[in-house]
Amino acid sequence: MRGKSIKDGSRKFAKEHRLVLMSTDLDMYDACVRVEACRRGPCGDLSEAIDEDRSADVLLEHEFLIEGSDFGSAGMVSTEVKSVLKTIGFDPKLIRRVGISTYEGEMNVVMHAKRAKVCLRITPSLIES
């Protein structure tokens, strides 16, 4: 992932265990989406893959509450979400993208709404926030 080279011994291990090695400049999320699309074939619909992931094993599910006009706590939910993703070991680029989108939504609630609930759900191949 992200242009990293294959480590010494990996080729031999992969060959002995009949595993496929791939290398890409893409980040983990983008690479997995493309591999899944290829696995499904030319007629496979990516939205079907995403819907299928919704029923996959859930690694973590948590709800956060955001109160409107609470500027003192603004940004705390996105910070917690980023911390959880970092602890699990997700790619820093992906963590940044999820953090930014969560923060933007959180700030919209603080500025324009009364309250909202953010539901974080993580499966091996999908992050919903």
Backbone torsions as a table, in degrees:
resi	resn	phi	psi	omega
1	MET	NA	151.0	177.3
2	ARG	51.0	34.6	174.5
3	GLY	78.1	9.9	179.4
4	LYS	-69.9	145.9	-179.3
5	SER	-84.0	157.0	178.9
6	ILE	-74.0	131.4	-176.1
7	LYS	-73.5	156.6	179.0
8	ASP	-56.3	137.9	177.7
9	GLY	87.4	-17.6	-177.6
10	SER	-66.5	-40.0	179.5
11	ARG	-61.8	-44.9	-179.6
12	LYS	-64.4	-46.0	178.6
13	PHE	-58.8	-45.5	-179.4
14	ALA	-62.7	-42.5	-179.8
15	LYS	-65.0	-43.7	-179.3
16	GLU	-63.8	-32.8	-176.7
17	HIS	-104.4	11.6	177.8
18	ARG	54.3	47.8	178.5
19	LEU	-105.2	154.7	177.6
20	VAL	-97.8	131.3	173.6
21	LEU	-106.1	135.7	176.6
22	MET	-132.1	151.4	177.4
23	SER	-130.0	142.4	-178.3
24	THR	-154.9	157.8	172.8
25	ASP	-88.6	-6.3	-179.0
26	LEU	-72.6	160.3	172.3
27	ASP	-80.8	171.3	-174.1
28	MET	-56.5	-47.8	-176.9
29	TYR	-59.8	-52.8	-177.5
30	ASP	-61.6	-39.8	179.3
31	ALA	-64.6	-43.8	-179.7
32	CYS	-64.9	-39.6	177.9
33	VAL	-61.9	-42.6	-178.6
34	ARG	-69.8	-38.7	177.3
35	VAL	-63.1	-43.7	178.7
36	GLU	-62.4	-40.4	178.7
37	ALA	-63.3	-40.2	177.6
38	CYS	-67.3	-39.9	179.8
39	ARG	-60.8	-36.9	-178.7
40	ARG	-76.0	-18.0	178.3
41	GLY	90.4	175.7	-174.7
42	PRO	-64.1	-23.1	-179.5
43	CYS	-94.7	-4.8	-178.3
44	GLY	-66.7	138.7	179.6
45	ASP	-100.8	124.3	-178.1
46	LEU	-59.8	-33.5	179.0
47	SER	-65.1	-29.9	175.5
48	GLU	-64.9	-40.1	179.1
49	ALA	-63.5	-40.5	179.9
50	ILE	-67.0	-43.8	178.2
51	ASP	-62.0	-37.9	179.5
52	GLU	-64.3	-37.8	179.9
53	ASP	-64.3	-25.5	-179.2
54	ARG	-61.1	-27.7	-179.7
55	SER	-96.9	1.2	-179.5
56	ALA	-67.9	171.3	178.2
57	ASP	-59.2	126.9	-179.4
58	VAL	-86.7	122.8	176.5
59	LEU	-77.8	-38.2	-176.8
60	LEU	-157.2	141.2	174.7
61	GLU	-141.7	125.6	-177.5
62	HIS	-150.5	146.8	177.7
63	GLU	-112.8	140.5	176.5
64	PHE	-122.9	140.6	177.7
65	LEU	-103.8	139.5	177.5
66	ILE	-121.9	128.9	177.5
67	GLU	-100.2	132.8	176.2
68	GLY	-63.9	148.5	179.0
69	SER	65.0	9.7	177.9
70	ASP	-94.4	75.0	-176.3
71	PHE	-68.7	-22.2	177.9
72	GLY	-66.1	-30.9	-179.6
73	SER	-102.8	0.6	-178.4
74	ALA	-59.2	130.0	179.3
75	GLY	97.5	-10.2	-177.7
76	MET	-70.3	-37.6	-179.7
77	VAL	-64.6	-47.2	-179.7
78	SER	-63.6	-34.7	177.0
79	THR	-64.7	-42.6	178.5
80	GLU	-65.6	-41.7	178.9
81	VAL	-61.0	-45.9	179.0
82	LYS	-61.4	-40.5	179.5
83	SER	-62.4	-42.5	178.3
84	VAL	-62.2	-47.8	-178.3
85	LEU	-63.5	-37.9	178.6
86	LYS	-65.8	-41.8	179.5
87	THR	-62.5	-40.0	179.1
88	ILE	-68.5	-30.2	176.8
89	GLY	105.7	24.9	177.6
90	PHE	-70.2	159.3	179.3
91	ASP	-59.4	132.4	-178.8
92	PRO	-56.3	-33.9	178.1
93	LYS	-65.8	-40.6	178.0
94	LEU	-67.1	-42.5	178.1
95	ILE	-58.7	-42.8	179.6
96	ARG	-62.0	-44.5	-179.8
97	ARG	-63.9	-44.0	178.8
98	VAL	-65.5	-41.8	179.5
99	GLY	-61.4	-43.3	-179.5
100	ILE	-65.3	-46.1	-178.3
101	SER	-66.8	-37.6	177.5
102	THR	-66.2	-42.0	179.7
103	TYR	-62.3	-43.9	180.0
104	GLU	-61.2	-43.7	177.3
105	GLY	-64.8	-41.6	179.0
106	GLU	-60.7	-44.5	-179.5
107	MET	-66.4	-35.9	175.9
108	ASN	-61.8	-39.9	177.5
109	VAL	-65.2	-47.4	-178.3
110	VAL	-59.6	-40.2	-176.0
111	MET	-83.5	-31.1	-168.1
112	HIS	-126.0	-6.0	-174.4
113	ALA	-127.0	171.3	179.5
114	LYS	-83.5	-45.4	177.2
115	ARG	-167.4	164.5	177.0
116	ALA	-156.7	163.1	177.3
117	LYS	-119.9	130.3	174.8
118	VAL	-104.0	123.6	178.9
119	CYS	-105.1	117.7	177.8
120	LEU	-101.5	123.5	179.7
121	ARG	-133.7	123.5	-176.9
122	ILE	-122.5	125.1	172.1
123	THR	-114.7	173.7	179.7
124	PRO	-56.6	-22.6	-176.3
125	SER	-131.0	10.3	-176.9
126	LEU	-148.8	135.8	173.2
127	ILE	-117.4	122.9	175.5
128	GLU	-115.3	131.3	178.1
129	SER	-137.8	NA	NA
